[in-house]
Structures are given as C-alpha cells and as structure tokens.
C-alpha cells in the first residue's frame, strides 16, 4: 500500500500546495487530515492561479479522489463557495470529493467566538485567522460540536446546535439564535449530501486494495497544537502524528516529504527566533510575495532555522525534504542559516513559551549567488554556491533534499539526483 505524506516543517506557508498539486497527478487519493478553512494552498494550474482552503489540492487532477477526513473542520458555506469556484474552472467534483460524516462543522457561533477572543486583548489573542477553527475544535473535544452528519437531519441538527449554545452562550455578549442558524445549515447540508460519507472506511478499503494515497498537511509542524510554540499554535495536529487519528487509519506513511522554504516565515503572533525585523526581512517579504493566502496579512520573514528543522524532521519521521522558493535568495548577498541558540544546549526545542521566546539564534554565514535561477530545471544547473547552500542544509538536518522548487509554476520544481519520484 504505497502511502506518501506531505507536511510543512516550519510555521506553514512553505509551498505544500504546489508540491501536492504536482504529486497528486500520480495518486489515486489525496487526503486532507487536519485543519480547515484557515489553510490557504496557492497553486497555478492551466488557466491561472487558484487558492484552495478546505479542498485537498488533488481536486485539480481528474483521476484523483479527494478526501476531507474526520480530523478536519469545515465551514459549510465557505466550502460550498469553494466547490463552486473549482467547478467553474472546469474541475468537476462529482464522485471525486468525499467529506467525512464525522468532520466538525464551523457555525456562525464559532466565528463570533473566535473574533471575540482575538479582539479581547493580549491575554487571549494568539493571532488566528478568525475563521472559527479553534472554537470548532474546542467544541469537538468538549463533546458539544456539530458534525457533517448532523447537517443531514433537521431534528439532529437542532439538538446539536442547542447543546452547543447551552454551553457557549455565557461566553458571548449576544446568545446565538438556534432557529436563525438551523435553516441555512440544513440547506447547506442538503447541497453537501452527495459528498458526505464514512471516509475512514473508504480509505481502509483503498489501503487493502493497495491504492496510492497521498496525505496532505495544512499549516506547519511548528504550529502543531502539542509540539508547536504553544499557545501560539493552530488547534490540530500538523505533524505526521496527526495522520492516523485525522484519517481514522492506523498507519505510518512510507514516504514523508517535509516541505521547507529556503528561508523562513510566520504569520500571527508567537516566537520566531530567526525573524528579521529589518530591511532584509522586508526584502524577503516583497521578493517572496509573503502575504497570507487566506487573510492577505504580511508574513514575518527571517533566515532558515536548521535547528528547529532538524527537530521537526526527527519527530515526524521525514524521509526527504522539499526546499521551496530557493529563487528568492538570489542576489541577497551573504546568507545566514540558524544552527542553534545562544546558551541552549538541549537537543530539542523548549516547551516553555517564555524560554522559547527568549531564544537568540546562532548563525552560520554562507556565500550567496547573484544569478536568476527561476528557469533552472536540474540540480546540476544551479550555481555552485546554491548547491553548497543546499548541501549544508542537508548535512546539518541529516535528511536528504529530494525536491527543489525555484518558482510557483508546476514545472518549476525538480528532483535531486537519485531521489525517488513519487
């Protein structure tokens, strides 16, 4: 049963969508196992740019079945808009989109709760996208949530909404109206009905048949709710550990591709040891187009943090790394890479957020290159200093670099010599 996972190794926005788009052309299934509409995968199929939020990136390939698994949360109204946008572009989803009946549903109440928390000052603000993701996951684990199956029956949905409102109303200035939410959610459920099914069983049968399955992560490992820079994290498991529970399968993917930019970015609040709050950081932002696909927020930019990268590769069992946006580093002069933190002697990253915030990076300076590499399509064509940069990353992290990307287009990625082609 050939299984592959594509995961972010930083704080998200590493270019996972483009890689999934490329590899899912050879897959039978593309599975999103966590996160929701806070993800924003920007890809460039024929016909121009498209941004996906809920939908697995494999929807852009007609022979790939796409699964929104039980570990996800979904805003049914935004999801329907997204389905329409994709189908208008000619990517028909009938028979190709499967939504777990156990997928958690984001309601208008969750959006209000999220906005209220983020507007509540520094004590509660964590820099979310305000798409209701955290409150939706919170309701799941508080056992008061709404699930996709509930949208298919009016009585069940009313009971689910009433249960949630009875607990959350005290946290809101205006008590949510169950009747006002009920009708639109039921209508959305009827439109989504053809896609809703038991996806865990579907995938279990696919594995038995040894179908090719690609698991697509959203966000990055440093935002994992357990392993990341807590509390400045997302509300789901973004490392490889989240695949089993998020898909309903007991498995360890055979090939775990970890995606990292050639530098580093972060959106939202929280520690970022190698951040550049200077002209170089702004240069990276502008040249790399570092603005959030979901919110348009400017991303914080900095040098690549190899110490954190090595840690994440170990805990997620990464078998090869994909380096994206290498072209952005052209004509940047000398390049710094983070190789540790001053005074920090532990092999891993601190769980204590105060310790993490206090980390000061130690750098190794490497020579840069001036050439435009955006048209290069093989490792051997890269400037010698670019190859040396990649070699240093590979040797420090201890995981081979298998894929290199030098632009946003599908064809602007290539395999390193000897790397397995998924």
Secondary structure, DSSP 8 states (H G I E B T S, - for coil): --EEEEEESSSS-SSHHHHHHHHGGG-SEEEE-SB-TT--EEEEETTEEEEESSS-GGGGSTT-EEEE-TTBEEEHHHHHHHHHHHHHTT---TTTEEEETT-EEE-HHHHHHHHHHHTS-TTT-----SSSHHHHHHHHHTT---BGGGGG-HHHHHHHHHHHHHHHGGGSSS---HHHHHHHHHHHHHHHGGGEE-HHHHHHHHHHTT--EEEE--S-GGG-TTTSSTTSS-SS--STTHHHHHHT-----SEEEEEEESSEEE-SSS--TTB--SHHHHHHHHHHT-B-TTT--B-EEE-EEHHHHHHHHHHHT--EEEEE-GGGGTT--SEEEEEEETT---SS--SSHHHHHH--EEEEEE----S--TT--SGGGS-HHHHHHHHHHHHHHTS-EEEEE-SSSGGGEEE-TT----
